[in-house]
C-alpha cells in the first residue's frame, strides 16, 4: 500500500546541481524518495523568481543539538516552472 502524501517545510542550507542539503523538524529516513518544491530567487539569473520541482533520494540524515534534523538529498532531477 502506498504511503499518503505528506508536506513538510524545510530551509535550504546548500543547493547545487549534485544535491541539496536542508534543515527540517520532520524526521525523514535515509533512502526516502522526495519531491522537493523550491522558489529560486531572481539572483540566479532567471529574471524573476521561479518555482522548481525536483525529485531526490535522502542520502544522509544528521540530528543537531537544537532538535532540528539535517538531511542531504542526492542528485535532484526536475523541472522549473
C-alpha positions in Angstrom: 0.0 0.0 0.0 1.3 3.4 -0.9 2.1 5.9 1.8 -0.1 9.0 2.0 1.5 12.2 0.6 2.9 14.4 3.3 4.0 18.0 3.1 6.8 19.4 5.3 8.5 22.8 5.5 12.3 23.0 5.3 15.1 25.6 4.9 17.8 25.1 2.3 21.4 25.2 3.5 23.1 24.2 0.2 21.9 23.7 -3.3 23.9 22.6 -6.3 23.5 20.5 -9.5 24.6 17.5 -7.5 22.3 17.7 -4.5 20.6 19.7 -1.8 21.0 20.0 2.0 18.0 21.0 4.1 17.1 21.7 7.7 13.7 20.5 8.9 12.0 19.5 12.1 10.4 16.4 10.5 12.0 13.0 10.8 12.8 11.8 7.3 14.6 8.4 6.8 17.7 7.8 4.8 16.7 6.3 1.5 13.3 8.2 1.4 12.2 9.4 -2.0 11.1 13.0 -2.0 9.5 15.6 -4.3 11.0 19.0 -3.4 9.4 22.3 -4.4 11.7 25.3 -4.2 11.3 29.0 -5.0 14.5 30.1 -6.8 15.5 33.7 -6.3 15.8 36.1 -9.2 19.5 36.5 -8.4 20.1 33.1 -10.0 19.7 34.7 -13.4 16.2 33.7 -14.4 15.0 37.3 -14.3 12.2 36.7 -11.9 11.9 34.2 -9.0 11.0 30.8 -10.4 9.4 27.6 -8.9 11.4 24.4 -9.3 10.1 20.9 -8.7 12.7 18.2 -8.1 12.7 14.5 -7.2 15.5 13.3 -4.9 16.6 10.5 -2.6 17.7 11.2 1.0 21.4 10.0 1.4 22.3 11.4 4.8 20.4 12.4 8.0 22.0 14.3 10.9 20.4 15.3 14.1 21.5 18.6 15.6 21.6 19.8 19.2 18.6 22.1 18.5 16.5 19.0 17.8 16.4 20.0 14.1 17.2 17.4 11.5 19.5 18.0 8.7 19.4 15.9 5.6 21.1 15.7 2.2 19.4 14.5 -1.0 21.4 13.3 -3.9 21.1 14.5 -7.5 17.8 16.3 -7.6 16.3 16.0 -11.1 13.3 18.1 -12.1 12.0 21.0 -14.0 11.5 24.7 -13.4 8.1 26.1 -13.9 
